[in-house]
Amino acid sequence: MGINHWPEGERPREKLLNMGVQALSDAELLAIFLRVGVQGRSAVDLARDLLASFGGLRQLLEADQDQFCAARGLGSAKFAQLQATLELSRRHMASQLARGNALTSPALVRHYLSSQLRHLGHEEFAVLFLDTQHRIIRYESLFRGTLDSASVYPREVAKRALELHAGAVILAHNHPSGVAEPSDADRRITERLKDALALFDVRVLDHFVVGDGDVVSFAERGWL
């Protein structure tokens, strides 16, 4: 039986409109994105199949194009639609940050940095450049690969901070292993950057290490 034949209160779209988005399960939310099912399977049935096949919502959302398009009921058009939706979410968070002081929205900063870095299969080092009022100027990824004291260049970070007239920065990088605990190398990099940027009166407010579902703050550890 198609979803259009279900009782109105059980249809995902109507349920969302009447009860709010929080009332929907992962499968129901995914069904709204899919819009239609496949022969013999409603959109909700297909959504449940996909979640089981990929191992969960996050794995589905972070699948590469080949993996995603190989699944029944999906394809390049749906992949493009999903990537656009995810990017809209990231840009929405960025616009929220840009309207206020980064230090007054620590949860939003963590969520934004996690959305940018958590899914990457390689290590990436990024910087949130802030003005003197700690408002967001720009987010930029500056280095990628295996990060150590030899591969993160303080002069490049300082140069970019001066170009953007930044008064402060928030550093961030991910651990593809999923373990967010900072390494000794992470602490050394942070100290080098802090000392270099201090020469230009640019403060390092925090350094976030993004893992799988966890984000560690240097400031909260008392390391800055």
WOPE-V863169 format. One record per residue. N is the residue number from 1. SS is DSSP state (alpha for helix, beta for strand, coil for the rest). D_LAST is the distance of its C-alpha to the last C-alpha in Angstrom with 2 decimals. Layout:
n: [N:N]
ss: [SS:SS]
d_last: [D_LAST:D_LAST]
This chain:
n: [1:2:3:4:5:6:7:8:9:10:11:12:13:14:15:16:17:18:19:20:21:22:23:24:25:26:27:28:29:30:31:32:33:34:35:36:37:38:39:40:41:42:43:44:45:46:47:48:49:50:51:52:53:54:55:56:57:58:59:60:61:62:63:64:65:66:67:68:69:70:71:72:73:74:75:76:77:78:79:80:81:82:83:84:85:86:87:88:89:90:91:92:93:94:95:96:97:98:99:100:101:102:103:104:105:106:107:108:109:110:111:112:113:114:115:116:117:118:119:120:121:122:123:124:125:126:127:128:129:130:131:132:133:134:135:136:137:138:139:140:141:142:143:144:145:146:147:148:149:150:151:152:153:154:155:156:157:158:159:160:161:162:163:164:165:166:167:168:169:170:171:172:173:174:175:176:177:178:179:180:181:182:183:184:185:186:187:188:189:190:191:192:193:194:195:196:197:198:199:200:201:202:203:204:205:206:207:208:209:210:211:212:213:214:215:216:217:218:219:220:221:222:223:224]
ss: [coil:coil:alpha:alpha:alpha:coil:coil:alpha:alpha:alpha:coil:alpha:alpha:alpha:alpha:alpha:alpha:alpha:alpha:coil:alpha:alpha:alpha:coil:coil:alpha:alpha:alpha:alpha:alpha:alpha:alpha:alpha:alpha:coil:coil:coil:beta:coil:coil:beta:coil:alpha:alpha:alpha:alpha:alpha:alpha:alpha:alpha:alpha:alpha:alpha:alpha:coil:coil:alpha:alpha:alpha:alpha:alpha:coil:coil:coil:alpha:alpha:alpha:alpha:alpha:alpha:coil:coil:coil:coil:coil:alpha:alpha:alpha:alpha:alpha:alpha:alpha:alpha:alpha:alpha:alpha:alpha:alpha:alpha:alpha:alpha:alpha:alpha:alpha:alpha:alpha:alpha:alpha:coil:coil:beta:alpha:alpha:alpha:coil:alpha:alpha:alpha:alpha:alpha:alpha:alpha:alpha:alpha:alpha:alpha:alpha:coil:coil:coil:coil:coil:coil:beta:beta:beta:beta:beta:beta:beta:coil:coil:coil:coil:beta:beta:beta:beta:beta:beta:beta:beta:beta:beta:coil:coil:coil:coil:coil:coil:coil:coil:coil:alpha:alpha:alpha:alpha:alpha:alpha:alpha:alpha:alpha:alpha:coil:coil:coil:coil:beta:beta:beta:beta:beta:beta:beta:coil:coil:coil:coil:coil:coil:coil:coil:coil:alpha:alpha:alpha:alpha:alpha:alpha:alpha:alpha:alpha:alpha:alpha:alpha:alpha:alpha:alpha:coil:coil:coil:coil:beta:beta:beta:beta:beta:beta:beta:beta:coil:coil:coil:coil:beta:beta:beta:alpha:alpha:alpha:alpha:coil:coil:coil]
d_last: [59.45:57.31:54.57:56.82:59.20:56.68:56.72:54.78:52.24:51.29:50.81:47.13:47.38:49.36:47.17:44.08:45.91:47.25:44.43:41.24:39.19:37.45:40.89:41.31:40.64:38.99:42.53:43.76:40.94:41.57:45.30:44.83:43.02:45.83:48.53:51.34:51.97:54.24:57.81:58.17:54.53:53.13:49.77:48.31:50.00:48.66:45.13:45.37:46.76:43.94:41.21:42.99:43.52:39.92:38.48:36.84:35.70:32.44:34.34:36.94:34.60:32.76:36.01:36.87:39.97:42.37:41.42:41.51:44.79:46.51:46.36:49.45:49.37:46.55:46.72:45.31:45.86:43.94:41.13:40.89:41.02:38.20:35.90:36.67:35.91:32.53:31.63:32.85:30.53:27.48:28.68:29.29:25.70:24.60:27.07:25.83:22.26:23.78:25.59:22.71:19.19:16.73:14.61:17.92:18.73:15.96:18.83:20.46:17.45:17.17:20.95:21.22:18.83:20.60:23.93:23.14:21.90:23.10:26.70:26.27:27.91:25.86:22.21:20.99:17.88:17.64:15.93:16.35:17.09:17.02:18.99:18.11:19.00:16.56:19.70:20.03:21.76:21.90:20.70:21.42:21.52:21.17:21.53:23.40:24.71:23.24:19.69:18.71:17.54:21.01:21.27:18.24:18.99:16.43:19.54:20.63:17.48:17.64:21.38:21.16:18.70:21.26:24.15:22.88:21.96:18.47:16.28:13.13:12.43:11.38:11.65:13.81:16.17:18.71:20.14:23.93:24.56:23.40:20.96:17.46:15.90:13.41:15.10:14.34:15.11:12.52:9.77:11.75:12.18:8.60:8.35:11.78:11.23:8.45:11.00:13.92:13.13:12.38:16.01:17.19:15.23:13.51:10.04:7.79:7.52:7.06:8.59:11.60:13.90:17.40:20.05:23.48:23.21:19.63:16.23:13.03:9.80:6.43:5.45:8.67:8.16:5.72:3.82:0.00]
